[in-house]
Amino acid sequence: MARLAPRSWLRLPRRTARLRLTLMYAGMFLVLGTGLIVATYLLSSSHTAVSVNAVSVQPNGLGATVFEGPAAPGAAHAAAGRVLKLTSPGVPVDNSPDLRRLLATSWVLLVVTAIVSALLGWFASGRVLRPLRQMTDTARTISAGNLSQRLALTGPDDEFKRLGDTLDDLLSRLEASFDAQRRFVANASHELRTPLTLERTLLQVALADPSATEASLRATCEELLAAGRDHERLLESLLTLASSERELDHREPVDLAQLAGHVLLTPRPDMQRNRLELATALEPAPAAGDPALIERLMANLVDNAVRYNRPGGRVEVRTASLNGHAVVSVSNTGPVVRQAETERMFEPFQRLAGGRAARADGHHGLGLSIVRAIAAAHNATVATTAQPAGGLAVTVSFARRTHAGDQTP
């Protein structure tokens, strides 16, 4: 037998926040109203019987009626809201029918007002939840290709307004991240295509030459090996950049002074070739993080300071603990850099002159990008200062480690 589909009127309404708030308002009203009716009934039921002893009833000169004799407490105030039926002396007066009518009327009024309160609660909750519906509708229209749109909530500075502003900040960061990713993919594809094109061209020229000798073929092979090494350095830098952008899974105590000392022990031919002077001031700077990544950060800073320097220039490396942070600073005396260009230098494949292609020395402009990625993974800050006489000073501030495994925010 075919199963019949349930009718639409038999389906339960969707349990939205608006419906839950409405039911909560109506439920609280019913509970409070029921408590009020019960309290009124208990207070009134204790005075349902009133005993009156009429001794004499005579009209006075003013047309009033005088009662004499004992009466139940509160009988003198009967005119305040009840009509007493006088009977024979000592016979109690029964007001229970009036009390039952009052109780029945109260229950009817409670049901009616509960329905009215539910309707008012439905409209009031809809008014309160309107900003949330606006955020939901706007968020549905936002996609990876439309991250420029914002919620832009208006109104009082309440919880919904603060939530909307927080989501707008999140969308701004996502838009910046997506844009950086698109630029990185475009630049990386260009940089990876360059050595592949060079290798293919060398092979085609060598194969198309019918008079190729052993020496020419050997020279071609040497050029291919050089291009392969350049390609290998680029891939290694890309992998380092990708791995550095992830959050750290493990941190251990490190001293920036010791890591900087290890980095400076690595020989750099450019320093001797350009007769560069090295100045160091390595004070203890305890921090917490990945020693290999932090050492790579320092090596990139030193390599960048050596590579973009002038003959007979100077390279300064300093480590210290300042204002609750472990700080490493590397500066050089290279060409004059405008402060407005310093931020662009941290983008992948970007150079001071604005070029994007790889240099003849095999450097691809990923050094400072890796520095910023490693710093972000350690929740560290990177500050750059363009020196008036030429050169650049880069300072990285890590959270200072106070005890083993501890660090200050």
Residue, then its C-alpha position, 0 to 999 in steps of 0.5 A: m500500500a502506497r504511503l500517503a504523504p502527510r498533509s501540510w496542515l498536519r505538519l508542525p511549524r518550523r521551530t524558529a527563534r521567533l516562535r520560541l520567543t513567542l511561546m516563552y512570552a505566552g507561557m510566562f504570562l499564563v504562569l503568572g496569571t494562573g498564580l494571580i488567580v489562585a492567590t485571589y481565590l485563596l484569599s477570597s475563600s476565607h471570607t465566604a461566610v459572614s454571620v450577621n445578628a440583626v437585633s432591631v431594624q428601624p428607620n431613623g429620622l434621616g431615612a437610614t436603617v440602623f442595625e444593632g447586635p454582633a456581626a462577623p468581622g468585616a461586616a461593617h464594610a460590606a458596601a465596599g464591594r459585596v451585597l450582603k443578604l440579611t437572614s435570620p439572626g445567627v444564619p451565615v450568608d453564602n457568597s460562593p456563587d459570586l466567587r465561582r462566577l468571579l473565578a470563571t470570569s478570571w479564567v476566561l479573561l486569562v485565556v483571552t489576554a494570553i492569546v493577545s500576549a502571544l500575538l503581541g509577542w510574535f510581533a515584538s520578537g519579529r521586530v527584535l529579530r529583524p537585524l538578524r534576518q537582515m544579516t542572514d539574507t545578506a550573508r546568503t548573497i555573499s560568496a567568494g566572488n562577492l566578498s566586497q559586500r558588507l552587512a552594514l547594520t544601522g541602529p543602536d549599539d546593541e548585541f546585533k549591531r556589534l555582531g554585524d560589525t564583527l562579521d564585517d571585520l571578518l569579511s574584510r580579512l577574508e577579502a584581503s586573504f582571497d585577494a592575496q591568494r589570487r595574486f600569489v597563484a598568478n605570480a607563482s604560475h608566472e615564476l614557475r613557468t619561467p624556468l620551464t620555458l628556459e629549460r625547454t628552449l635550451l633543449q630545443v636549441a641543442l637538438a635542432d643544431p646538427s653540428a652540436t659538439e660535445a662541448s656545446l652539449r655539455a654547456t647546455c647541460e650545465e645551463l639546465l642544471a643551473a635552471g633546475r637548481d633555481h627551480e628547486r629553490l623556488l619550490e622550496s621557498l613556496l613550500t616554506l611559505a605555505s607551511s609557515e602560514r599555518e598555526l603552530d602545533h607545538r611551541e618550545p622555549v627559544d632564545l632569539a640571541q642564540l638563534a641569531g648567533h647560529v644564523l650569523l655563523t653561516p658564510r655569505p659570499d656577498m658580504q665579503r664581495n661587497r665589503l659589508e660591515l656587520a654589527t651585532a648586539l645580541e642580548p638575551a631575548p627568551a620567547a616561545g615558538d618553532p626554533a627552525l621557523i624562527e631561525r629561517l625568519m632571521a636568515n631571510l632578514v639577514d640575507n635581504a639586508v646583505r643582498y640589497n645593500r651598497p658596497g662598503g655598507r653596514v648590516e646591524v643585527r640586534t636582539a633584546s627584551l623590550n616592554g615584555h616582548a622578545v625583539v629581533s631587529v635587522s637593518n642595512t644601509g641599502p638604497v633609499v626606500r619610500q615608507a609607502e613601498t615597505e608594505r608591498m615588499f612583503e607581498p610574494f614576488q614583489r621587489l623594490a623596483g616593482g619587477r616580478a620576474a626572477r633575478a639572474d641570481g635566482h632570488h624570487g622576492l619571497g624572503l620578506s613574504i616568508v618572514r611575515a608568514i612565520a611571524a603571523a604563525h607565532n602571533a608576532t608583529v613585524a614593523t618596517t622603517a625606511q631609514p632617511a639615509g637609505g636602507l630598511a630596518v625590520t623589527v619582529s616582536f615575539a611574546r616574551r617567555t617568562h617561564a618554561g612553557d609560559q609567555t606573556p600576551 
